[in-house]
């Protein structure tokens, strides 16, 4: 989005009749769609092969390899989504000191959300309760509390 030249070239390519007005995302998703169709095709082949035959053994091996490939693809997609979340979060959060690297290969954001912190003032004769919003960011290896910039 930040590169105007790339956007212009992309729009020109996507409007080309050869691309059939499909977006770049469509072309990126297409291999994943084909893999899942292959899985359905192999399931049908397995239903129609004779049990114990060489064809069944080969189709089962192909099906198992395809299952592993789909699992790896899904794990990589999840890893990329997690990394994108960390990048977005690191752009929003400003640390007073830069000793905590938020982006890491092994770190995942598990849960995040806004909470309300209650502050009790014991010094006054009447209990005074004040509230302020804080944000909780639970990662697989640490817990980060943040507050909005004033």
C-alpha atoms as one frame of an Amber mdcrd trajectory, in Angstrom:
protein
   0.000   0.000   0.000   2.904   2.346   0.652   4.496   1.893  -2.764   2.518
   3.827  -5.408   4.528   2.383  -8.309   3.821  -1.168  -7.200   0.110  -0.357
  -6.810  -0.053   1.030 -10.363   1.664  -2.018 -11.857  -0.565  -4.331  -9.829
  -3.740  -2.547 -10.988  -2.547  -2.725 -14.614  -1.802  -6.444 -14.324  -5.086
  -7.235 -12.541  -7.079  -5.418 -15.260  -5.344  -7.421 -18.016  -7.748  -9.888
 -19.709  -5.248 -12.721 -19.172  -5.805 -12.398 -15.388  -9.600 -12.508 -15.903
  -9.969  -9.556 -13.489  -8.718 -11.658 -10.563  -6.771  -9.973  -7.773  -3.277
 -10.896  -6.632  -4.811 -12.468  -3.516  -6.784 -14.858  -5.736  -3.578 -16.064
  -7.362  -1.891 -16.469  -3.982  -4.797 -18.509  -2.586  -5.183 -20.713  -5.682
  -2.439 -23.259  -4.754  -4.057 -23.841  -1.334  -7.428 -24.410  -3.002  -5.877
 -26.906  -5.405  -4.276 -28.844  -2.540  -7.619 -29.276  -0.790  -9.232 -30.387
  -4.073  -6.437 -32.935  -4.504  -7.233 -34.293  -1.064 -10.886 -34.806  -2.052
  -9.796 -36.468  -5.296  -7.486 -38.856  -3.432 -10.273 -39.707  -0.965 -12.496
 -40.685  -3.901  -9.692 -42.722  -5.472  -9.179 -44.566  -2.168 -12.911 -45.401
  -2.013 -12.746 -46.968  -5.458  -9.516 -48.932  -5.160  -9.495 -52.563  -4.246
  -8.378 -53.163  -0.634  -4.872 -54.592  -0.402  -3.975 -53.697  -3.994  -0.840
 -51.841  -5.102  -3.037 -48.916  -6.219  -4.453 -48.622  -2.707  -0.965 -48.574
  -1.186   0.184 -45.854  -3.589  -2.997 -43.792  -3.128  -2.653 -44.088   0.669
   0.973 -42.931   0.506  -0.031 -39.992  -1.710  -2.906 -39.133   0.649  -0.615
 -39.235   3.712   1.966 -37.027   1.968  -0.773 -34.585   0.989  -2.119 -34.520
   4.561   1.373 -33.654   5.820   1.701 -30.910   3.204  -1.671 -29.396   4.165
  -0.736 -29.510   7.853   2.595 -27.772   7.141   0.852 -25.113   5.039  -1.689
 -24.407   7.778   1.057 -24.153  10.413   3.019 -21.727   8.238  -0.069 -19.598
   7.627  -0.697 -19.453  11.393   2.949 -18.547  12.009   2.756 -15.704   9.468
  -0.480 -14.395  10.996   1.148 -14.457  14.405   4.210 -12.590  13.117   1.976
  -9.990  11.439   0.137  -9.481  14.747   3.454  -8.962  16.545   4.634  -6.461
  13.926   1.370  -4.518  14.180   1.553  -4.543  17.971   5.197  -3.453  18.030
   4.265  -0.459  15.865   1.523   0.531  18.326   3.422  -0.013  21.593   6.135
   2.380  22.659   8.552   1.156  25.328  10.382   3.552  27.619  13.482   1.412
  27.189  14.124  -0.881  24.228  15.345  -3.936  26.133  12.287  -6.075  25.317
  12.185  -7.351  21.723   8.500  -7.909  21.001   8.990  -9.660  17.661  10.450
 -13.145  17.985  10.234 -16.353  15.956   8.943 -18.337  18.919   6.584 -15.711
  20.396   2.846 -15.851  19.716   0.067 -13.560  20.875  -2.425 -15.763  22.737
  -4.960 -13.201  23.937  -5.277  -9.436  24.237  -7.908  -7.047  25.465  -8.775
  -4.003  27.532  -9.177  -4.188  31.299 -10.104  -1.595  33.897  -7.613  -0.961
  36.679  -9.026   0.157  40.024  -6.924   2.487  42.160  -7.851   2.843  45.835
  -6.800   6.014  47.623  -6.191   5.100  51.282  -4.966   8.552  52.279  -8.332
  10.265  52.256 -10.886   9.583  55.012 -13.375   8.357  52.411 -12.410   5.511
  50.123 -11.899   6.975  46.699 -11.816   4.608  43.767 -10.509   5.745  40.405
 -10.459   3.691  37.242  -8.167   3.730  34.243  -7.981   1.518  31.180  -5.073
  -0.875  30.773  -4.405  -3.441  28.078  -3.384  -7.018  28.662  -1.282  -8.811
  26.026  -0.777 -12.474  26.837   1.959 -14.145  24.826   3.000 -17.788  24.953
   6.084 -16.790  26.975   5.220 -13.548  28.819   2.486 -11.179  29.929   2.593
  -7.515  28.920   0.459  -4.788  30.480   0.190  -1.459  28.702  -1.796   1.713
  28.999  -2.924   4.252  26.417  -0.668   7.222  25.883  -1.963  10.309  27.657
